Amino acid sequence: MSDDLAPRMRTAARATAIGAGVAVTAAVPLTFPADGGPSALDSALADPITAGLSPGAGELLVAPSSAPVVLALLLAACGWFVVRRQWWRAATMLAVPELAVAINTWVLKPLWDRQLHDYPAYPSGHTVHLVAVATTFVFLATSRAARITVALVTALAVAATVPGMVELGYHHPTDVLGGVAAAVAVATTLCVLAEWRRAQLRS
C-alpha cells in the first residue's frame, strides 16, 4: 500500500464510522411510537428474550456494561498506552469515553427524551460508555491484532447485553442499538479532534 493511499483509507474509514453512527442514531428514533414506547423491533425481540432466559441470567448478561467493569477496562486501556510511553494516546484514551458519556447524558438523551421507568433511555448510557472505550482504543492502538480483538470482544459483549437489558427492563433493544451508533460517532469525532489538536500544537 502506498504512503499516499493509507492516510486516505484511514480518513475514509473514520468518515464512514462517523457518518454511519450519526445516521443510525438519528434514524432509530423514527421507529418509536408517539409515546416513546417499544418499537415494532423492540416488541418482536422482547417476548422470545423474556421466555428464553432463565431467572438471574439478565444480571450476568449485563455485567460487561456495568460501570465497575467498564471503568476497569478503561484503566486497562490507558495502561496499555502508558507502558508503551505513549502519553498522548493514554490521555486521549482516558478523556474521550468520559466526554462521550457526558455528551450522551446532557445532549443526546434530552434531545430524544425517550422515557422508560422515569429516566431517559435512548441512547443507552451503559452501552455508550462500553463502546466508546472500545472505539477509542481501536482508533488509537497501533497493533492491528489488538484492534481486531477488542472490536470482536466488544461486539460479543454488546450482543450479550441486549437480552439482559430487556429481561431486567433496563432498556429496549433499540436503546442499545442507538447507544452503539452514538458511541462510535461521538468517540471517533472526539479522537479526530484530539489528533488534529495535537498536530496543531506540534506544528
HELIX and SHEET records of a PDB file:
HELIX    1   1 LEU A    5  ALA A   27  1                                  23    
HELIX    2   2 VAL A   28  THR A   31  5                                   4    
HELIX    3   3 ALA A   40  GLY A   52  1                                  13    
HELIX    4   4 ALA A   57  VAL A   62  1                                   6    
HELIX    5   5 ALA A   63  SER A   65  5                                   3    
HELIX    6   6 ALA A   67  VAL A   82  1                                  16    
HELIX    7   7 TRP A   87  ILE A  103  1                                  17    
HELIX    8   8 ASN A  104  LEU A  108  3                                   5    
HELIX    9   9 LYS A  109  TRP A  112  1                                   4    
HELIX   10  10 GLY A  125  LEU A  140  1                                  16    
HELIX   11  11 ARG A  144  LEU A  168  1                                  25    
HELIX   12  12 PRO A  173  ARG A  202  1                                  30    
SHEET    1   A 2 GLN A 115  LEU A 116  0                                        
SHEET    2   A 2 TYR A 119  PRO A 120 -1                                        
END                                                                             
